[in-house]
Amino acid sequence: MASKTGIPAFSPGKNTRSVPILTESSSGQEHPECTDEAGRVVRFLEEQAHKRDQRHVNLQLVRALKLQHGQRWLEVGSGSGALCRMAALCLLPDGRLVGVDIDCGIVAISRGLLNTVTRLNCLDVLPADGQELPFSTGSFDGAFAARLLLNSDHPDEVLQEMVRVVRPEGRVLAMDWDFETFVVDHSQKELTRRILLWRADNYGSNSWSGRQLFARFRSAGLERVRLKTVVTAGYSEEDALPDALRRAAAAALTAGALSKDEHDGWVGEIQRRLAAKTFFASIIYYIACGIVPAR
Ligand SMILES: C[S@@+](CC[C@H](N)C(=O)[O-])C[C@H]1O[C@@H](n2cnc3c(N)ncnc32)[C@H](O)[C@@H]1O
């Protein structure tokens, strides 16, 4: 697990099918500063962004931003830039969206994607740490962070910086899931609970980040804080959830929390249900929105 990105180890296989936006020629080869790790992370993020359930929740976030033509917005932790590319379209023709990411290699590749694929000149991506944003106070109409605070060691500091760079009455939004809202229909109830709870407590990022957003936004001094819940449902390999379940089981197996027989039996039923089109899983994402008070 790469803690800085929050991206799990990439396992080639079923989900390496071609991704429309990220092509071989834009996968980092032309950027000497890009590491293989950055390329792997960008590829993973692009694949995720193209999954049906992820497109649904990303669209809900972009709607919640309430972008207006001509505004200036910031995304912190922009990753491959998938959300930036969606959101920037709403700011045309004279608005501006800046994405920042702490990983220089990821920034280089996502800039390459912008230049070679989208050519949105209202959008730029820069290397920067969300805890120390290189922008003056009140310089944006709004700022958002998707799947960042749950991966951050210092979420309150990042949020405080987002509040600082947004003008009074501007909007700050964050979107995270809450892993303990992950449910899957499976015949082995106890084992399913064991795997999901083990995953929530031991693997990856802050599994309770979604439910913590309200208090976090209030503590950051934001006003009129509201949370929107988005349930994403997974029915097939077109959704991100089957792979998330397989990754959880694989991690539990590697950590010794699951025997090989338990792993194979549990994943086997998921595979059979996918083949029989009886697979169902869901998870809740939370989109928090607050208004920057007058200073
Ligand atoms: C899980 S990815 C999410 C990417 C994108 N927001 C999305 O939803 O597709 C998290 C990203 O945040 C970046 N990141 C982590 N900590 C950061 C920080 N302190 N400041 C800026 N970016 C950060 C990582 O490098 C990674 O690209």
The ligand as a MOL file (V3000), in Angstrom:
LIG
                    3D

  0  0  0     0  0            999 V3000
M  V30 BEGIN CTAB
M  V30 COUNTS 27 29 0 0 0
M  V30 BEGIN ATOM
M  V30 1 C -6.8610 8.3890 -3.9160 0
M  V30 2 S -6.0870 9.5970 -4.9050 0 CHG=1
M  V30 3 C -7.5130 10.5710 -5.4080 0
M  V30 4 C -7.3110 11.2850 -6.7180 0
M  V30 5 C -8.5040 12.0810 -7.2120 0
M  V30 6 N -8.8880 13.1240 -6.2900 0
M  V30 7 C -9.6820 11.1790 -7.4860 0
M  V30 8 O -10.6410 11.1860 -6.7180 0
M  V30 9 O -9.6250 10.4370 -8.4810 0 CHG=-1
M  V30 10 C -5.3270 10.6790 -3.6950 0
M  V30 11 C -4.3080 11.6300 -4.3150 0
M  V30 12 O -3.9480 12.5860 -3.3260 0
M  V30 13 C -2.5540 12.8450 -3.4050 0
M  V30 14 N -2.1210 13.3620 -2.0840 0
M  V30 15 C -1.9310 12.6760 -0.9300 0
M  V30 16 N -1.5860 13.5010 0.0640 0
M  V30 17 C -1.5580 14.7430 -0.4700 0
M  V30 18 C -1.2640 16.0410 0.0530 0
M  V30 19 N -0.9290 16.2320 1.3340 0
M  V30 20 N -1.3320 17.1050 -0.7720 0
M  V30 21 C -1.6710 16.9490 -2.0920 0
M  V30 22 N -1.9450 15.7450 -2.6350 0
M  V30 23 C -1.8980 14.6610 -1.8440 0
M  V30 24 C -1.9490 11.5240 -3.8170 0
M  V30 25 O -0.6800 11.6900 -4.4250 0
M  V30 26 C -3.0130 10.9730 -4.7750 0
M  V30 27 O -2.7530 11.3190 -6.1070 0
M  V30 END ATOM
M  V30 BEGIN BOND
M  V30 1 1 1 2
M  V30 2 1 2 3
M  V30 3 1 2 10
M  V30 4 1 3 4
M  V30 5 1 4 5
M  V30 6 1 5 6
M  V30 7 1 5 7
M  V30 8 2 7 8
M  V30 9 1 7 9
M  V30 10 1 10 11
M  V30 11 1 11 12
M  V30 12 1 11 26
M  V30 13 1 12 13
M  V30 14 1 13 14
M  V30 15 1 13 24
M  V30 16 1 14 15
M  V30 17 1 14 23
M  V30 18 2 15 16
M  V30 19 1 16 17
M  V30 20 1 17 18
M  V30 21 2 17 23
M  V30 22 1 18 19
M  V30 23 2 18 20
M  V30 24 1 20 21
M  V30 25 2 21 22
M  V30 26 1 22 23
M  V30 27 1 24 25
M  V30 28 1 24 26
M  V30 29 1 26 27
M  V30 END BOND
M  V30 END CTAB
M  END
